[in-house]
Amino acid sequence: MRTAIWPVALVLIFGLLSCKPDYQAEPTTNSFTKRGPNRKIEVEAFLFDATVFRDGKPTSLRLELFRSDTMIAVSGKGYLGKGALKGVITPDSVILYFPTSREYIREERRSFLSSAACPVGLGALDLHRIFRRLPDEMALHPAELKVIDSGKKKRRFNISWPVCDWSLELEYKKRKPGWRPQKFEFDDGASTRAKGEVRVFRPRAKVRLKRFHVDIPADATPLVR
């Protein structure tokens, strides 16, 4: 189940499926997560329901994302409790741990968002800004942006890459804090497609700092993608 679960997580955090990083780098560590793991902070919380289709076969996942000013914490599991993951995304790094298989990913962010199938990848997308700003307010080069819907309460965009067949469609909903992602659909132009929608959004959720720290056991092994 792990091989089906972890690509869904990458898509949900606007990463890519079947990525092949050039190298692995130690991510920056936020020491404050170790000083008071039970202290609570205020974050924006998203609960996504998503489905990934690989060679036409669907796999479902429920994923929680907690966004602070500097990091995004992610945790999720497949329906019926099959498969699980926990991760932290900073502006510089990505850490994902899969408890069921005791495997992990620890990479520099731009490496994580690139692929042999599309070398430019999603490196131009700022994972933090895309959760609080509309795509047409950001520089996305070399990606190309098309506005599909520019309504007052809903806006929809398509992001494509001229050098490959990838396509990412994002729908935003107007909420009290501002525009926030509501739906997404990703297509790699080959065998993988994924879509998801926000089931629950809480603009001022209280979570413990330990949500932003991933403990990787010493005997865990790097996930070769």
CYANA upper distance limits for C-alpha pairs under 8 A (distance plus 0.5 A):
  1 MET  CA      5 ILE  CA      6.64
  1 MET  CA     82 LYS  CA      7.31
  1 MET  CA     83 GLY  CA      6.37
  2 ARG  CA      6 TRP  CA      6.54
  2 ARG  CA     83 GLY  CA      6.20
  2 ARG  CA     84 ALA  CA      8.20
  2 ARG  CA     98 PHE  CA      8.11
  2 ARG  CA    100 THR  CA      8.26
  2 ARG  CA    101 SER  CA      7.65
  3 THR  CA      7 PRO  CA      7.68
  4 ALA  CA      8 VAL  CA      7.66
  4 ALA  CA     52 VAL  CA      8.41
  4 ALA  CA     54 ARG  CA      8.47
  4 ALA  CA     59 THR  CA      7.15
  5 ILE  CA      9 ALA  CA      7.29
  5 ILE  CA     59 THR  CA      7.81
  5 ILE  CA     60 SER  CA      8.46
  5 ILE  CA     61 LEU  CA      7.59
  5 ILE  CA     77 LYS  CA      8.36
  5 ILE  CA     78 GLY  CA      7.39
  5 ILE  CA     83 GLY  CA      6.90
  5 ILE  CA     84 ALA  CA      8.00
  6 TRP  CA     10 LEU  CA      7.00
  6 TRP  CA     85 LEU  CA      8.05
  7 PRO  CA     11 VAL  CA      6.86
  7 PRO  CA     16 LEU  CA      7.69
  7 PRO  CA     17 LEU  CA      5.53
  7 PRO  CA     18 SER  CA      7.57
  7 PRO  CA     52 VAL  CA      8.37
  8 VAL  CA     12 LEU  CA      6.65
  8 VAL  CA     17 LEU  CA      8.17
  8 VAL  CA     50 ALA  CA      7.99
  8 VAL  CA     51 THR  CA      7.76
  8 VAL  CA     52 VAL  CA      6.36
  8 VAL  CA     61 LEU  CA      7.70
  8 VAL  CA    194 ALA  CA      7.46
  9 ALA  CA     13 ILE  CA      6.85
  9 ALA  CA     15 GLY  CA      8.49
  9 ALA  CA     63 LEU  CA      8.01
  9 ALA  CA     76 GLY  CA      8.47
 10 LEU  CA     14 PHE  CA      6.65
 10 LEU  CA     15 GLY  CA      4.94
 10 LEU  CA     16 LEU  CA      5.99
 10 LEU  CA     17 LEU  CA      6.94
 11 VAL  CA     15 GLY  CA      5.39
 11 VAL  CA     16 LEU  CA      6.01
 11 VAL  CA     17 LEU  CA      7.22
 11 VAL  CA    186 PHE  CA      7.56
 11 VAL  CA    194 ALA  CA      7.53
 12 LEU  CA     48 PHE  CA      8.50
 12 LEU  CA     50 ALA  CA      8.35
 12 LEU  CA    196 GLY  CA      7.93
 13 ILE  CA    127 LEU  CA      7.76
 14 PHE  CA    122 LEU  CA      8.16
 14 PHE  CA    127 LEU  CA      7.61
 15 GLY  CA    112 PHE  CA      7.82
 15 GLY  CA    113 LEU  CA      5.96
 15 GLY  CA    122 LEU  CA      7.27
 16 LEU  CA    112 PHE  CA      8.45
 16 LEU  CA    113 LEU  CA      6.66
 16 LEU  CA    114 SER  CA      7.92
 16 LEU  CA    115 SER  CA      8.14
 16 LEU  CA    121 GLY  CA      8.18
 16 LEU  CA    122 LEU  CA      8.11
 17 LEU  CA    188 ASP  CA      8.40
 17 LEU  CA    192 THR  CA      8.11
 18 SER  CA    115 SER  CA      7.88
 18 SER  CA    225 ARG  CA      6.95
 19 CYS  CA    112 PHE  CA      7.48
 19 CYS  CA    113 LEU  CA      7.85
 19 CYS  CA    114 SER  CA      6.85
 19 CYS  CA    115 SER  CA      5.09
 19 CYS  CA    116 ALA  CA      7.49
 19 CYS  CA    225 ARG  CA      6.91
 20 LYS  CA    112 PHE  CA      8.39
 20 LYS  CA    114 SER  CA      7.65
 20 LYS  CA    115 SER  CA      5.59
 20 LYS  CA    116 ALA  CA      6.41
 20 LYS  CA    225 ARG  CA      6.45
 21 PRO  CA    111 SER  CA      5.70
 21 PRO  CA    112 PHE  CA      6.50
 21 PRO  CA    114 SER  CA      7.11
 21 PRO  CA    115 SER  CA      7.06
 22 ASP  CA    111 SER  CA      7.03
 23 TYR  CA    107 GLU  CA      8.15
 23 TYR  CA    111 SER  CA      7.58
 24 GLN  CA    106 ARG  CA      7.18
 24 GLN  CA    107 GLU  CA      5.38
 24 GLN  CA    108 GLU  CA      7.02
 24 GLN  CA    111 SER  CA      8.25
 25 ALA  CA    106 ARG  CA      7.57
 25 ALA  CA    107 GLU  CA      5.70
 25 ALA  CA    108 GLU  CA      5.87
 26 GLU  CA     93 SER  CA      8.37
 26 GLU  CA    106 ARG  CA      7.30
 26 GLU  CA    107 GLU  CA      7.06
 26 GLU  CA    108 GLU  CA      7.56
 27 PRO  CA     92 ASP  CA      7.21
 27 PRO  CA     93 SER  CA      5.31
 27 PRO  CA     94 VAL  CA      7.47
 27 PRO  CA     95 ILE  CA      8.23
 27 PRO  CA    106 ARG  CA      7.44
 27 PRO  CA    107 GLU  CA      6.96
 27 PRO  CA    108 GLU  CA      6.62
 28 THR  CA     90 THR  CA      8.40
 28 THR  CA     92 ASP  CA      7.43
 28 THR  CA     93 SER  CA      7.17
 30 ASN  CA     34 LYS  CA      8.50
 31 SER  CA     35 ARG  CA      7.32
 32 PHE  CA     36 GLY  CA      7.36
 33 THR  CA     37 PRO  CA      6.13
 33 THR  CA    209 LEU  CA      6.12
 33 THR  CA    210 LYS  CA      6.68
 33 THR  CA    212 PHE  CA      7.04
 33 THR  CA    213 HIS  CA      6.57
 34 LYS  CA    210 LYS  CA      8.18
 34 LYS  CA    213 HIS  CA      8.15
 36 GLY  CA    209 LEU  CA      7.42
 36 GLY  CA    210 LYS  CA      8.47
 37 PRO  CA    208 ARG  CA      6.87
 37 PRO  CA    209 LEU  CA      5.27
 37 PRO  CA    210 LYS  CA      4.94
 38 ASN  CA    208 ARG  CA      5.62
 38 ASN  CA    209 LEU  CA      6.47
 38 ASN  CA    210 LYS  CA      6.86
 39 ARG  CA    208 ARG  CA      5.90
 39 ARG  CA    209 LEU  CA      6.35
 40 LYS  CA    206 LYS  CA      6.40
 40 LYS  CA    207 VAL  CA      5.60
 40 LYS  CA    208 ARG  CA      4.69
 40 LYS  CA    209 LEU  CA      6.40
 41 ILE  CA    206 LYS  CA      6.01
 41 ILE  CA    207 VAL  CA      6.20
 41 ILE  CA    208 ARG  CA      6.84
 41 ILE  CA    209 LEU  CA      7.20
 42 GLU  CA     68 SER  CA      7.93
 42 GLU  CA    204 ARG  CA      6.20
 42 GLU  CA    205 ALA  CA      6.01
 42 GLU  CA    206 LYS  CA      5.22
 42 GLU  CA    207 VAL  CA      7.14
 43 VAL  CA     66 PHE  CA      6.59
 43 VAL  CA     67 ARG  CA      5.99
 43 VAL  CA     68 SER  CA      5.56
 43 VAL  CA    203 PRO  CA      7.40
 43 VAL  CA    204 ARG  CA      6.06
 43 VAL  CA    205 ALA  CA      5.82
 43 VAL  CA    206 LYS  CA      6.87
 43 VAL  CA    207 VAL  CA      7.72
 44 GLU  CA     66 PHE  CA      6.17
 44 GLU  CA     67 ARG  CA      5.67
 44 GLU  CA     68 SER  CA      7.31
 44 GLU  CA    201 PHE  CA      8.01
 44 GLU  CA    202 ARG  CA      6.31
 44 GLU  CA    203 PRO  CA      5.03
 44 GLU  CA    204 ARG  CA      6.05
 44 GLU  CA    205 ALA  CA      6.45
 45 ALA  CA     64 GLU  CA      7.68
 45 ALA  CA     65 LEU  CA      6.27
 45 ALA  CA     66 PHE  CA      5.10
 45 ALA  CA     67 ARG  CA      7.00
 45 ALA  CA    200 VAL  CA      8.40
 45 ALA  CA    201 PHE  CA      6.21
 45 ALA  CA    202 ARG  CA      5.54
 45 ALA  CA    203 PRO  CA      6.88
 45 ALA  CA    204 ARG  CA      8.00
 45 ALA  CA    205 ALA  CA      6.63
 46 PHE  CA     64 GLU  CA      6.20
 46 PHE  CA     65 LEU  CA      5.59
 46 PHE  CA     66 PHE  CA      6.97
 46 PHE  CA    198 VAL  CA      7.01
 46 PHE  CA    199 ARG  CA      8.21
 46 PHE  CA    200 VAL  CA      6.41
 46 PHE  CA    201 PHE  CA      5.29
 46 PHE  CA    202 ARG  CA      7.18
 47 LEU  CA     62 ARG  CA      7.61
 47 LEU  CA     63 LEU  CA      6.27
 47 LEU  CA     64 GLU  CA      5.11
 47 LEU  CA     65 LEU  CA      7.02
 47 LEU  CA    198 VAL  CA      6.13
 47 LEU  CA    199 ARG  CA      6.07
 47 LEU  CA    200 VAL  CA      5.57
 47 LEU  CA    201 PHE  CA      7.03
 48 PHE  CA     62 ARG  CA      6.20
 48 PHE  CA     63 LEU  CA      5.64
 48 PHE  CA     64 GLU  CA      6.85
 48 PHE  CA    196 GLY  CA      6.87
 48 PHE  CA    197 GLU  CA      5.99
 48 PHE  CA    198 VAL  CA      4.94
 48 PHE  CA    199 ARG  CA      6.17
 48 PHE  CA    200 VAL  CA      7.85
 49 ASP  CA     60 SER  CA      8.04
 49 ASP  CA     61 LEU  CA      6.67
 49 ASP  CA     62 ARG  CA      5.31
 49 ASP  CA     63 LEU  CA      7.16
 49 ASP  CA    196 GLY  CA      5.99
 49 ASP  CA    197 GLU  CA      6.05
 49 ASP  CA    198 VAL  CA      6.89
 49 ASP  CA    199 ARG  CA      6.94
 50 ALA  CA     60 SER  CA      6.22
 50 ALA  CA     61 LEU  CA      5.87
 50 ALA  CA     62 ARG  CA      6.84
 50 ALA  CA     63 LEU  CA      8.32
 50 ALA  CA    194 ALA  CA      7.75
 50 ALA  CA    195 LYS  CA      6.12
 50 ALA  CA    196 GLY  CA      4.39
 50 ALA  CA    197 GLU  CA      6.94
 51 THR  CA     58 PRO  CA      6.73
 51 THR  CA     59 THR  CA      5.99
 51 THR  CA     60 SER  CA      4.87
 51 THR  CA     61 LEU  CA      6.80
 51 THR  CA    194 ALA  CA      6.17
 51 THR  CA    195 LYS  CA      6.06
 51 THR  CA    196 GLY  CA      6.77
 52 VAL  CA     57 LYS  CA      8.42
 52 VAL  CA     58 PRO  CA      5.96
 52 VAL  CA     59 THR  CA      5.80
 52 VAL  CA     60 SER  CA      6.97
 52 VAL  CA    192 THR  CA      7.72
 52 VAL  CA    193 ARG  CA      6.31
 52 VAL  CA    194 ALA  CA      4.59
 52 VAL  CA    195 LYS  CA      6.97
 53 PHE  CA     57 LYS  CA      5.57
 53 PHE  CA     58 PRO  CA      4.85
 53 PHE  CA     59 THR  CA      6.99
 53 PHE  CA    191 SER  CA      8.33
 53 PHE  CA    192 THR  CA      6.10
 53 PHE  CA    193 ARG  CA      5.59
 53 PHE  CA    194 ALA  CA      6.43
 54 ARG  CA     58 PRO  CA      7.12
 54 ARG  CA    191 SER  CA      6.07
 54 ARG  CA    192 THR  CA      5.07
 54 ARG  CA    193 ARG  CA      7.11
 55 ASP  CA    191 SER  CA      5.47
 55 ASP  CA    192 THR  CA      6.96
 56 GLY  CA    191 SER  CA      8.00
 56 GLY  CA    192 THR  CA      8.36
 59 THR  CA     78 GLY  CA      8.38
 60 SER  CA     78 GLY  CA      6.47
 60 SER  CA     79 TYR  CA      6.73
 61 LEU  CA     76 GLY  CA      7.53
 61 LEU  CA     77 LYS  CA      6.37
 61 LEU  CA     78 GLY  CA      4.84
 61 LEU  CA     79 TYR  CA      6.43
 62 ARG  CA     76 GLY  CA      6.20
 62 ARG  CA     77 LYS  CA      6.35
 62 ARG  CA     78 GLY  CA      6.69
 62 ARG  CA     79 TYR  CA      7.48
 63 LEU  CA     74 VAL  CA      7.58
 63 LEU  CA     75 SER  CA      6.36
 63 LEU  CA     76 GLY  CA      4.71
 63 LEU  CA     77 LYS  CA      7.19
 64 GLU  CA     74 VAL  CA      6.15
 64 GLU  CA     75 SER  CA      5.83
 64 GLU  CA     76 GLY  CA      6.47
 65 LEU  CA     72 ILE  CA      7.08
 65 LEU  CA     73 ALA  CA      6.12
 65 LEU  CA     74 VAL  CA      5.10
 65 LEU  CA     75 SER  CA      7.26
 66 PHE  CA     72 ILE  CA      6.04
 66 PHE  CA     73 ALA  CA      5.56
 66 PHE  CA     74 VAL  CA      7.02
 67 ARG  CA     71 MET  CA      6.57
 67 ARG  CA     72 ILE  CA      4.99
 67 ARG  CA     73 ALA  CA      7.04
 67 ARG  CA    128 HIS  CA      8.30
 68 SER  CA     72 ILE  CA      6.73
 70 THR  CA     90 THR  CA      6.95
 70 THR  CA     91 PRO  CA      7.72
 70 THR  CA    128 HIS  CA      8.28
 71 MET  CA     88 VAL  CA      7.41
 71 MET  CA     89 ILE  CA      6.16
 71 MET  CA     90 THR  CA      5.23
 71 MET  CA     91 PRO  CA      7.71
 71 MET  CA    128 HIS  CA      8.11
 71 MET  CA    212 PHE  CA      8.03
 72 ILE  CA     88 VAL  CA      6.20
 72 ILE  CA     89 ILE  CA      5.54
 72 ILE  CA     90 THR  CA      7.09
 72 ILE  CA    128 HIS  CA      8.05
 72 ILE  CA    212 PHE  CA      7.93
 73 ALA  CA     86 LYS  CA      8.27
 73 ALA  CA     87 GLY  CA      6.33
 73 ALA  CA     88 VAL  CA      5.02
 73 ALA  CA     89 ILE  CA      6.91
 73 ALA  CA    211 ARG  CA      6.78
 73 ALA  CA    212 PHE  CA      5.80
 74 VAL  CA     85 LEU  CA      8.39
 74 VAL  CA     86 LYS  CA      6.19
 74 VAL  CA     87 GLY  CA      5.47
 74 VAL  CA     88 VAL  CA      6.56
 74 VAL  CA     89 ILE  CA      8.47
 75 SER  CA     84 ALA  CA      8.06
 75 SER  CA     85 LEU  CA      6.03
 75 SER  CA     86 LYS  CA      4.82
 75 SER  CA     87 GLY  CA      6.76
 76 GLY  CA     84 ALA  CA      6.07
 76 GLY  CA     85 LEU  CA      5.93
 76 GLY  CA     86 LYS  CA      7.17
 77 LYS  CA     81 GLY  CA      6.55
 77 LYS  CA     82 LYS  CA      6.99
 77 LYS  CA     83 GLY  CA      5.92
 77 LYS  CA     84 ALA  CA      4.64
 77 LYS  CA     85 LEU  CA      6.96
 78 GLY  CA     82 LYS  CA      5.42
 78 GLY  CA     83 GLY  CA      5.85
 78 GLY  CA     84 ALA  CA      7.03
 83 GLY  CA     98 PHE  CA      8.21
 83 GLY  CA    100 THR  CA      6.78
 84 ALA  CA     98 PHE  CA      6.34
 84 ALA  CA     99 PRO  CA      6.93
 84 ALA  CA    100 THR  CA      7.03
 85 LEU  CA     96 LEU  CA      7.22
 85 LEU  CA     97 TYR  CA      6.02
 85 LEU  CA     98 PHE  CA      5.02
 85 LEU  CA     99 PRO  CA      6.97
 86 LYS  CA     96 LEU  CA      6.21
 86 LYS  CA     97 TYR  CA      5.79
 86 LYS  CA     98 PHE  CA      7.16
 86 LYS  CA    214 VAL  CA      7.38
 87 GLY  CA     94 VAL  CA      7.93
 87 GLY  CA     95 ILE  CA      5.75
 87 GLY  CA     96 LEU  CA      4.66
 87 GLY  CA     97 TYR  CA      6.59
 87 GLY  CA    212 PHE  CA      8.26
 87 GLY  CA    213 HIS  CA      8.38
 87 GLY  CA    214 VAL  CA      6.75
 88 VAL  CA     94 VAL  CA      6.58
 88 VAL  CA     95 ILE  CA      5.86
 88 VAL  CA     96 LEU  CA      7.22
 88 VAL  CA    212 PHE  CA      6.47
 88 VAL  CA    213 HIS  CA      7.42
 88 VAL  CA    214 VAL  CA      7.46
 89 ILE  CA     93 SER  CA      6.41
 89 ILE  CA     94 VAL  CA      5.14
 89 ILE  CA     95 ILE  CA      6.97
 90 THR  CA     94 VAL  CA      6.99
 90 THR  CA    109 ARG  CA      8.43
 91 PRO  CA    109 ARG  CA      7.65
 91 PRO  CA    126 ASP  CA      8.22
 91 PRO  CA    127 LEU  CA      8.13
 91 PRO  CA    128 HIS  CA      8.03
 92 ASP  CA    108 GLU  CA      6.44
 92 ASP  CA    109 ARG  CA      5.75
 92 ASP  CA    110 ARG  CA      8.28
 93 SER  CA    106 ARG  CA      7.98
 93 SER  CA    107 GLU  CA      6.28
 93 SER  CA    108 GLU  CA      4.93
 93 SER  CA    109 ARG  CA      4.90
 94 VAL  CA    105 ILE  CA      7.93
 94 VAL  CA    106 ARG  CA      6.33
 94 VAL  CA    107 GLU  CA      5.91
 94 VAL  CA    108 GLU  CA      6.78
 94 VAL  CA    109 ARG  CA      6.11
 94 VAL  CA    112 PHE  CA      7.71
 95 ILE  CA    104 TYR  CA      7.80
 95 ILE  CA    105 ILE  CA      6.01
 95 ILE  CA    106 ARG  CA      5.05
 95 ILE  CA    107 GLU  CA      7.15
 95 ILE  CA    214 VAL  CA      8.02
 96 LEU  CA    104 TYR  CA      6.00
 96 LEU  CA    105 ILE  CA      5.52
 96 LEU  CA    106 ARG  CA      7.14
 96 LEU  CA    214 VAL  CA      8.36
 97 TYR  CA    102 ARG  CA      7.67
 97 TYR  CA    103 GLU  CA      6.50
 97 TYR  CA    104 TYR  CA      4.77
 97 TYR  CA    105 ILE  CA      6.95
 97 TYR  CA    214 VAL  CA      7.86
 97 TYR  CA    216 ILE  CA      7.27
 98 PHE  CA    102 ARG  CA      6.01
 98 PHE  CA    103 GLU  CA      5.81
 98 PHE  CA    104 TYR  CA      6.49
 99 PRO  CA    103 GLU  CA      7.46
102 ARG  CA    217 PRO  CA      8.33
102 ARG  CA    219 ASP  CA      8.43
102 ARG  CA    220 ALA  CA      5.51
102 ARG  CA    221 THR  CA      7.16
103 GLU  CA    220 ALA  CA      5.88
103 GLU  CA    221 THR  CA      5.41
103 GLU  CA    222 PRO  CA      6.08
103 GLU  CA    223 LEU  CA      5.93
104 TYR  CA    216 ILE  CA      7.97
104 TYR  CA    220 ALA  CA      7.45
104 TYR  CA    221 THR  CA      6.85
104 TYR  CA    222 PRO  CA      5.53
104 TYR  CA    223 LEU  CA      5.85
105 ILE  CA    222 PRO  CA      6.44
105 ILE  CA    223 LEU  CA      6.23
106 ARG  CA    222 PRO  CA      8.28
107 GLU  CA    111 SER  CA      7.17
107 GLU  CA    112 PHE  CA      6.55
108 GLU  CA    112 PHE  CA      6.80
109 ARG  CA    113 LEU  CA      6.83
109 ARG  CA    123 GLY  CA      8.29
110 ARG  CA    114 SER  CA      6.94
110 ARG  CA    122 LEU  CA      8.39
110 ARG  CA    123 GLY  CA      5.66
111 SER  CA    123 GLY  CA      8.48
113 LEU  CA    121 GLY  CA      5.98
113 LEU  CA    122 LEU  CA      5.69
113 LEU  CA    123 GLY  CA      5.94
114 SER  CA    118 CYS  CA      7.22
114 SER  CA    119 PRO  CA      5.90
114 SER  CA    120 VAL  CA      6.51
114 SER  CA    121 GLY  CA      4.61
114 SER  CA    122 LEU  CA      6.90
114 SER  CA    123 GLY  CA      7.12
115 SER  CA    119 PRO  CA      5.58
115 SER  CA    120 VAL  CA      8.04
115 SER  CA    121 GLY  CA      6.51
117 ALA  CA    164 CYS  CA      7.79
118 CYS  CA    163 VAL  CA      7.55
118 CYS  CA    164 CYS  CA      6.18
118 CYS  CA    166 TRP  CA      8.39
120 VAL  CA    142 PRO  CA      8.13
124 ALA  CA    139 ALA  CA      8.07
124 ALA  CA    140 LEU  CA      6.00
124 ALA  CA    141 HIS  CA      7.12
124 ALA  CA    142 PRO  CA      8.11
124 ALA  CA    143 ALA  CA      8.29
125 LEU  CA    130 ILE  CA      7.66
125 LEU  CA    140 LEU  CA      6.92
126 ASP  CA    130 ILE  CA      6.56
127 LEU  CA    131 PHE  CA      7.33
128 HIS  CA    132 ARG  CA      7.68
129 ARG  CA    133 ARG  CA      6.09
130 ILE  CA    134 LEU  CA      7.02
130 ILE  CA    135 PRO  CA      7.18
131 PHE  CA    180 ARG  CA      6.38
131 PHE  CA    181 PRO  CA      6.72
132 ARG  CA    178 GLY  CA      7.66
132 ARG  CA    179 TRP  CA      6.73
132 ARG  CA    180 ARG  CA      6.14
132 ARG  CA    181 PRO  CA      8.42
133 ARG  CA    137 GLU  CA      7.14
133 ARG  CA    138 MET  CA      8.28
133 ARG  CA    179 TRP  CA      6.96
133 ARG  CA    180 ARG  CA      7.78
134 LEU  CA    138 MET  CA      7.75
134 LEU  CA    172 TYR  CA      8.11
134 LEU  CA    179 TRP  CA      7.37
134 LEU  CA    180 ARG  CA      8.50
135 PRO  CA    139 ALA  CA      8.47
135 PRO  CA    140 LEU  CA      8.28
135 PRO  CA    145 LEU  CA      8.23
135 PRO  CA    157 PHE  CA      7.89
136 ASP  CA    145 LEU  CA      7.85
140 LEU  CA    144 GLU  CA      7.46
140 LEU  CA    145 LEU  CA      8.14
142 PRO  CA    161 TRP  CA      7.45
142 PRO  CA    162 PRO  CA      8.29
143 ALA  CA    159 ILE  CA      6.97
143 ALA  CA    160 SER  CA      6.16
143 ALA  CA    161 TRP  CA      5.23
143 ALA  CA    162 PRO  CA      7.43
144 GLU  CA    159 ILE  CA      6.11
144 GLU  CA    160 SER  CA      5.77
144 GLU  CA    161 TRP  CA      6.64
144 GLU  CA    162 PRO  CA      7.80
145 LEU  CA    157 PHE  CA      7.44
145 LEU  CA    158 ASN  CA      6.33
145 LEU  CA    159 ILE  CA      5.22
145 LEU  CA    160 SER  CA      7.14
146 LYS  CA    157 PHE  CA      6.22
146 LYS  CA    158 ASN  CA      5.63
146 LYS  CA    159 ILE  CA      6.99
147 VAL  CA    155 ARG  CA      8.50
147 VAL  CA    156 ARG  CA      6.82
147 VAL  CA    157 PHE  CA      5.20
147 VAL  CA    158 ASN  CA      7.03
148 ILE  CA    155 ARG  CA      7.99
148 ILE  CA    156 ARG  CA      5.76
148 ILE  CA    157 PHE  CA      5.84
148 ILE  CA    158 ASN  CA      7.47
149 ASP  CA    154 LYS  CA      7.71
149 ASP  CA    155 ARG  CA      5.45
149 ASP  CA    156 ARG  CA      5.29
149 ASP  CA    157 PHE  CA      7.49
150 SER  CA    154 LYS  CA      7.36
150 SER  CA    155 ARG  CA      5.29
150 SER  CA    156 ARG  CA      7.26
151 GLY  CA    155 ARG  CA      6.09
152 LYS  CA    174 LYS  CA      8.09
153 LYS  CA    173 LYS  CA      6.37
153 LYS  CA    174 LYS  CA      5.43
154 LYS  CA    171 GLU  CA      7.57
154 LYS  CA    172 TYR  CA      6.20
154 LYS  CA    173 LYS  CA      5.30
154 LYS  CA    174 LYS  CA      6.76
155 ARG  CA    171 GLU  CA      6.18
155 ARG  CA    172 TYR  CA      5.67
155 ARG  CA    173 LYS  CA      7.18
156 ARG  CA    169 GLU  CA      7.75
156 ARG  CA    170 LEU  CA      6.18
156 ARG  CA    171 GLU  CA      4.73
156 ARG  CA    172 TYR  CA      6.71
157 PHE  CA    169 GLU  CA      6.14
157 PHE  CA    170 LEU  CA      5.79
157 PHE  CA    171 GLU  CA      6.88
158 ASN  CA    167 SER  CA      7.50
158 ASN  CA    168 LEU  CA      6.30
158 ASN  CA    169 GLU  CA      4.86
158 ASN  CA    170 LEU  CA      6.93
159 ILE  CA    167 SER  CA      6.30
159 ILE  CA    168 LEU  CA      5.58
159 ILE  CA    169 GLU  CA      6.65
160 SER  CA    165 ASP  CA      8.06
160 SER  CA    166 TRP  CA      6.46
160 SER  CA    167 SER  CA      5.12
160 SER  CA    168 LEU  CA      6.93
161 TRP  CA    165 ASP  CA      7.18
161 TRP  CA    166 TRP  CA      6.49
161 TRP  CA    167 SER  CA      7.45
165 ASP  CA    188 ASP  CA      6.52
165 ASP  CA    189 GLY  CA      5.35
165 ASP  CA    190 ALA  CA      8.40
166 TRP  CA    186 PHE  CA      8.02
166 TRP  CA    187 ASP  CA      6.24
166 TRP  CA    188 ASP  CA      4.90
166 TRP  CA    189 GLY  CA      6.18
167 SER  CA    186 PHE  CA      6.27
167 SER  CA    187 ASP  CA      5.76
167 SER  CA    188 ASP  CA      6.98
167 SER  CA    189 GLY  CA      8.04
168 LEU  CA    184 PHE  CA      7.66
168 LEU  CA    185 GLU  CA      6.30
168 LEU  CA    186 PHE  CA      5.02
168 LEU  CA    187 ASP  CA      7.08
169 GLU  CA    184 PHE  CA      5.96
169 GLU  CA    185 GLU  CA      5.58
169 GLU  CA    186 PHE  CA      6.88
170 LEU  CA    181 PRO  CA      7.44
170 LEU  CA    182 GLN  CA      8.19
170 LEU  CA    183 LYS  CA      6.42
170 LEU  CA    184 PHE  CA      5.06
170 LEU  CA    185 GLU  CA      7.23
171 GLU  CA    181 PRO  CA      6.46
171 GLU  CA    182 GLN  CA      6.07
171 GLU  CA    183 LYS  CA      5.44
171 GLU  CA    184 PHE  CA      6.65
172 TYR  CA    179 TRP  CA      6.50
172 TYR  CA    180 ARG  CA      5.80
172 TYR  CA    181 PRO  CA      4.84
172 TYR  CA    182 GLN  CA      5.58
172 TYR  CA    183 LYS  CA      7.43
173 LYS  CA    179 TRP  CA      6.09
173 LYS  CA    180 ARG  CA      6.06
173 LYS  CA    181 PRO  CA      6.78
173 LYS  CA    182 GLN  CA      6.26
174 LYS  CA    178 GLY  CA      6.22
174 LYS  CA    179 TRP  CA      5.07
174 LYS  CA    180 ARG  CA      7.04
175 ARG  CA    179 TRP  CA      6.39
175 ARG  CA    180 ARG  CA      7.31
177 PRO  CA    203 PRO  CA      7.55
181 PRO  CA    198 VAL  CA      8.17
182 GLN  CA    197 GLU  CA      6.14
182 GLN  CA    198 VAL  CA      5.68
183 LYS  CA    195 LYS  CA      7.96
183 LYS  CA    196 GLY  CA      6.12
183 LYS  CA    197 GLU  CA      4.79
183 LYS  CA    198 VAL  CA      6.89
184 PHE  CA    195 LYS  CA      6.00
184 PHE  CA    196 GLY  CA      5.95
184 PHE  CA    197 GLU  CA      7.09
185 GLU  CA    193 ARG  CA      7.87
185 GLU  CA    194 ALA  CA      6.09
185 GLU  CA    195 LYS  CA      4.66
185 GLU  CA    196 GLY  CA      7.09
186 PHE  CA    193 ARG  CA      6.06
186 PHE  CA    194 ALA  CA      5.64
186 PHE  CA    195 LYS  CA      6.80
187 ASP  CA    192 THR  CA      6.63
187 ASP  CA    193 ARG  CA      4.92
187 ASP  CA    194 ALA  CA      7.09
188 ASP  CA    192 THR  CA      6.25
188 ASP  CA    193 ARG  CA      6.94
207 VAL  CA    211 ARG  CA      7.60
209 LEU  CA    213 HIS  CA      7.82
210 LYS  CA    214 VAL  CA      8.41
216 ILE  CA    220 ALA  CA      7.13
